[in-house]
Amino acid sequence: MMLYYNRKYGQAVQELSICMAFAPEEEAKVLEAFVEKLHLLRLESSWKSLGHTGQLTVP
């Protein structure tokens, strides 16, 4: 969670993915939602670092 709060989304995704690999199936499903959100936050962060100001939309 500290990686999330420090906006180190790439590292947070990596750590949660490892946790998902070893977690029981029902816990892995819960973690999956967080990993998906972190992927989106990482995309948004990259988008903004390139100087884009508009919002990203998913078709």
C-alpha positions as CSV (number, residue, x, y, z in Angstrom):
1,M,0.0,0.0,0.0
2,M,2.9,2.3,0.6
3,L,3.9,2.1,-3.0
4,Y,0.4,3.1,-4.0
5,Y,0.5,6.2,-1.7
6,N,3.9,7.1,-3.0
7,R,2.6,6.8,-6.6
8,K,5.0,4.0,-7.5
9,Y,2.3,2.3,-9.4
10,G,4.5,0.0,-11.5
11,Q,6.2,-1.5,-8.4
12,A,2.8,-1.8,-6.7
13,V,1.4,-3.7,-9.6
14,Q,4.4,-6.0,-9.5
15,E,4.1,-6.7,-5.8
16,L,0.4,-7.3,-5.9
17,S,0.7,-9.6,-8.9
18,I,3.2,-11.7,-6.9
19,C,0.7,-11.8,-4.0
20,M,-2.0,-12.9,-6.4
21,A,0.1,-15.8,-7.6
22,F,0.3,-17.2,-4.1
23,A,-3.1,-16.2,-2.7
24,P,-6.1,-18.5,-2.5
25,E,-8.4,-18.1,-5.5
26,E,-11.0,-16.0,-3.6
27,E,-8.4,-13.6,-2.3
28,A,-6.7,-13.3,-5.7
29,K,-10.0,-12.2,-7.2
30,V,-10.2,-9.3,-4.7
31,L,-6.6,-8.3,-5.4
32,E,-7.3,-8.4,-9.2
33,A,-9.5,-5.3,-9.0
34,F,-6.7,-3.4,-7.2
35,V,-4.2,-4.5,-9.9
36,E,-6.5,-3.3,-12.7
37,K,-6.9,0.1,-11.0
38,L,-3.2,0.4,-10.5
39,H,-2.6,-0.4,-14.2
40,L,-5.0,2.5,-15.1
41,L,-3.3,4.9,-12.6
42,R,0.0,4.0,-14.1
43,L,-1.3,4.7,-17.6
44,E,-2.7,8.0,-16.5
45,S,0.5,9.0,-14.8
46,S,2.5,8.2,-17.9
47,W,0.0,10.2,-20.0
48,K,0.4,13.2,-17.8
49,S,4.2,12.9,-17.7
50,L,4.2,13.3,-21.5
51,G,2.5,16.6,-21.1
52,H,-1.0,15.6,-22.1
53,T,-3.7,17.3,-20.2
54,G,-6.8,15.6,-21.5
55,Q,-8.5,12.7,-19.9
56,L,-7.9,9.2,-21.2
57,T,-11.0,7.4,-22.4
58,V,-11.5,3.7,-23.0
59,P,-13.4,2.9,-26.3
